[in-house]
Amino acid sequence: MSNSFNTIIQAETPVLVDFFATWCGPCKTMSPILQELKTRLGERIKIVKIDVDKAPAVAQQWRISGMPTLILFKDQQPVWRQSGVVPVHQLEQIIRQFS
C-alpha cells in the first residue's frame, strides 16, 4: 500500500487524503462533507480515503493517531494537516489557497 500511496499523491492536482476508520463516528460525519467538497471543486481536487485499519503501515508512516485526519498534498508534499471534522467551506478555502 505504501508504494501505491506514493503514486496516489503524485497527482498534478492537490490530493486530500482522509485517514479514517469504519468504527469512528466523526469519520462518518466527514463523508458527506467530502462529497460536497468534490461537488464544489470537481477536477480541482482529488480526494482519497484511507482506512487506517486496512493500511496500518501508511497510517504509521504519516503518524496518524486520531481520526479523521486530513492531509492535503501538493507536489507530493504535505502542505496542510488537521485532525477532526472540518467544515466544507473551510476545506474549500484551504484547497483554493494551495491550488
N, C-alpha and C positions, 0 to 999 in steps of 0.2 A: 504493500500500500504506500510506503514511503516514496518509492520511485514514481508511482502514478500520481501521488500528491504533488511532487515537484513538477510533473508535467502539467498538472491542472493549473498551478499558479504561474505558469509561463505564458498565459494568455496575454494578448495585446491590450485587452480591456481590463480595468480593475476587477479583481476577484474577491468577493466577500465570502469568507468561509464561516459557516455556522457550526461550531462544535457543540453537539447536543447529545442527550441520552433519551431513550424512549420513555423512561420512568420519571423524567424531570418535568414537573408542572410548568415552570416558567418557559421551558423549551417549547412546550405545546402552544404557549401564548405567542411565541416568536414566529411560528409557521405562517399564520395569516398575515403578519406584518411583513415577512419576507416576500410573500406572494404579492402583496400590494406594492412593495418596492419594485419588484420585477415588472409589474404592470406600468408603473410610473416611468421607469427608466429604460425598459426594453433592452436593446442591444448595448447600452452604455455600461452595463454591469453583468458579470457572470456570478451567479450565486451557487455555492456548493455547500451541501450539508454533509458533515462527517459525524457518524455515530461513534462516540468515544469507546463504547463497549465492543464495537466491531473493528476498530482501528486504534488499539491502545498504544501502539508504537508511535503513531503520528501525534496522538494526544500528548504522549510523554515528551516527544521532540519539541512541541510547542508549549510545554509546561501548562497544560490545561488542568486547572484544579476545580473550577466552578463552571456550572453550565446554566444557561448557554454562555459560551464565549464566542464573540465575533471578532474576526481578524480580517482587515482589508489589506490585500496585497496589490501592489502596483510594481511592475517590472520585477517580479519575483521577491520583492522585499515587503515586509510588513510595515505599513505606514500608519495604521490605527488599530487599536485593540480595546475591547471593553467586554466585561462580563455582566450578565443580567439582561433584562428585557430593555430594548432600545426602541423608542417610538419611530414610526416610519418617517416623519418629517425630519427628525434628527439624522437618521441614516441617509436620507436623500441629500441633505445638506453636506454631510461628510463626504459622500461619494462624489458629488459635484465639485467639491473642493479639490479632490485628487484626480479628477478626470481631465 
